[in-house]
Amino acid sequence: MSGPYLIRGSVSLPEAELMWRFSRSSGPGGQHVNTSDSQVELRFDLAGTEALPPVWKERALARLSGRLADGVVTVRASEHRSQWRNREAAAVRLAALLAEATAPPPKPRRPTRIPRGINERRLREKKQRSDTKRGRTGRSWD
């Protein structure tokens, strides 16, 4: 592996808390595919980890609640033929998932009013368009 995977700032995924599982992957690969376990399943115990600050952990548990099984988040990678590249892909994907899940919530939107001039101009243009179309008919609308 290419070292620790940063989530955000100085917080990274601890290698000791990552659980790897390998299995045969579907797809191309020739004769070698029948003997190699290139699909990677990476599991991370989000509920039991001490690597994340408590606030981040609560936020991630709430946002990823649909993806968790007993507090464990699972990521699969099988797009490469090499187990090594699939390991890299799974670890990067998990780090990105945790970075997104632990991000602070966006600032609340401050409601704004539409300026009166814009509304008046819109109504004036609608009236002009209406008059133009009314002038195209042969009948008099008076």
C-alpha positions, 0 to 999 in steps of 0.5 A: 500500500502507498501509506496512510490514506488521509481523510481530511486534515491530519486524520487518516485511516489506521492500517490496523483497523482495516479488514481486507477480504479477497475473492475471485472477480468476474470479468476478463482475465484469461486463464489466470483469472481462475486462480487469482483472488483479485476482487477486494472487499475492505471493511472498516468498523466505524462504530468502534474506531478511535481514529476519528474525532467524536464529532466526525464519528457521530456525523459519519454514523448518521450520514452512512446509516443506510450503508452500515452493517453493525457499525461496519462500512464495506467497500468493494473494488473489482475494476482492475485485474490486479489485486494490488490495484483493487486494494488501492482503489478500495482504500481510496474509495473508503477514504473519499466516502469517509471524507464526504460523510464527516464534512461539516454541514453546509451553511444554511441558506439565507432567504432573499427577496426578489427586488421590486424592479426585477418583478416589475420589469418581468410583468411589463415584458409580459404585458408587451408580449401579450399586446403583441400577440393580441395585435396579430388576431383579426378580431377587435378585443375592445 
